[in-house]
């Protein structure tokens, strides 16, 4: 059974996600992103280096969260799986509010 674990980051505003984002784990992912939308900080970090898979619907939920946060607030994707930024660029070109960080 697919699994997704989400933990708050220490030292900065955001969360760490480990596992996969797919149909069985979508509710966990969407609740985590809803928290990101509600957080008051201008920058919210998503540490994604331990994600093994993200489906298109999971990428869409991320794009929707970025839009709902507004253009002046950023979601920073720290070390996402390579496919995620490519999906975002292909399916949501010009999406503002998401920044990809390799470090």
C-alpha positions as CSV (number, residue, x, y, z in Angstrom):
1,X,0.0,0.0,0.0
2,X,1.4,3.4,-1.0
3,X,2.4,5.7,1.9
4,X,3.0,9.4,2.4
5,X,4.4,10.8,5.6
6,X,4.4,14.6,6.2
7,X,6.4,16.3,9.0
8,X,6.9,19.9,9.9
9,X,10.3,21.4,9.2
10,X,12.4,22.6,12.0
11,X,14.1,26.0,11.7
12,X,11.9,27.3,8.8
13,X,8.2,27.3,7.8
14,X,7.2,24.3,5.8
15,X,7.0,20.6,5.7
16,X,8.9,17.5,4.6
17,X,7.1,14.8,2.6
18,X,8.3,11.3,2.2
19,X,6.8,8.5,0.1
20,X,4.5,8.9,-2.9
21,X,1.7,11.2,-3.9
22,X,-1.0,9.1,-5.7
23,X,-4.7,8.2,-5.4
24,X,-4.4,6.4,-2.0
25,X,-2.3,9.2,-0.4
26,X,-4.0,12.2,-2.2
27,X,-6.0,13.3,0.9
28,X,-2.8,13.5,3.0
29,X,-1.1,15.6,0.3
30,X,-4.1,17.9,-0.1
31,X,-4.4,18.5,3.6
32,X,-0.7,19.3,3.8
33,X,-1.0,21.8,0.9
34,X,-4.1,23.4,2.5
35,X,-1.9,24.1,5.5
36,X,0.7,25.7,3.2
37,X,-2.0,27.9,1.7
38,X,-3.2,29.0,5.2
39,X,0.3,29.7,6.7
40,X,1.0,33.4,7.0
41,X,4.6,33.4,5.9
42,X,5.6,34.7,2.4
43,X,7.8,31.7,1.8
44,X,6.8,28.1,2.6
45,X,9.3,25.3,2.1
46,X,8.3,21.8,0.8
47,X,11.3,19.4,1.4
48,X,10.5,16.8,-1.2
49,X,13.8,14.8,-1.6
50,X,12.2,11.7,-0.1
51,X,9.2,11.6,-2.5
52,X,9.5,8.6,-4.8
53,X,6.5,9.4,-7.0
54,X,4.0,12.3,-7.7
55,X,1.1,11.7,-10.1
56,X,-0.4,14.4,-12.3
57,X,-3.3,15.0,-9.8
58,X,-0.8,15.6,-7.0
59,X,1.1,18.1,-9.2
60,X,-2.2,19.7,-10.0
61,X,-3.0,20.1,-6.3
62,X,0.4,21.7,-5.8
63,X,-0.3,24.1,-8.7
64,X,-3.7,25.0,-7.2
65,X,-2.1,25.6,-3.8
66,X,0.4,28.0,-5.4
67,X,-2.4,29.9,-7.2
68,X,-4.4,30.2,-4.0
69,X,-1.4,31.5,-2.0
70,X,-1.2,34.4,-4.5
71,X,1.7,35.7,-6.6
72,X,3.4,37.5,-3.8
73,X,3.9,34.4,-1.7
74,X,6.1,31.5,-2.7
75,X,6.2,27.7,-2.3
76,X,9.8,26.6,-2.4
77,X,10.2,23.0,-3.6
78,X,13.5,21.8,-2.0
79,X,15.0,18.9,-4.0
80,X,11.7,17.6,-5.7
81,X,11.7,14.5,-7.8
82,X,12.9,15.6,-11.3
83,X,9.6,14.8,-12.9
84,X,7.6,17.3,-10.7
85,X,9.1,20.5,-12.1
86,X,8.8,19.1,-15.6
87,X,5.1,18.3,-15.1
88,X,4.5,21.8,-13.7
89,X,6.3,23.4,-16.6
90,X,4.5,21.3,-19.2
91,X,1.0,21.4,-17.7
92,X,0.9,24.7,-15.9
93,X,3.4,26.9,-17.9
94,X,4.0,30.3,-16.4
95,X,2.8,29.4,-13.0
96,X,4.0,31.9,-10.5
97,X,4.4,31.2,-6.9
98,X,6.6,28.1,-7.1
99,X,10.3,28.1,-6.9
100,X,12.5,25.0,-7.3
101,X,15.6,24.7,-5.2
102,X,18.3,22.1,-5.7
103,X,19.8,22.6,-2.3
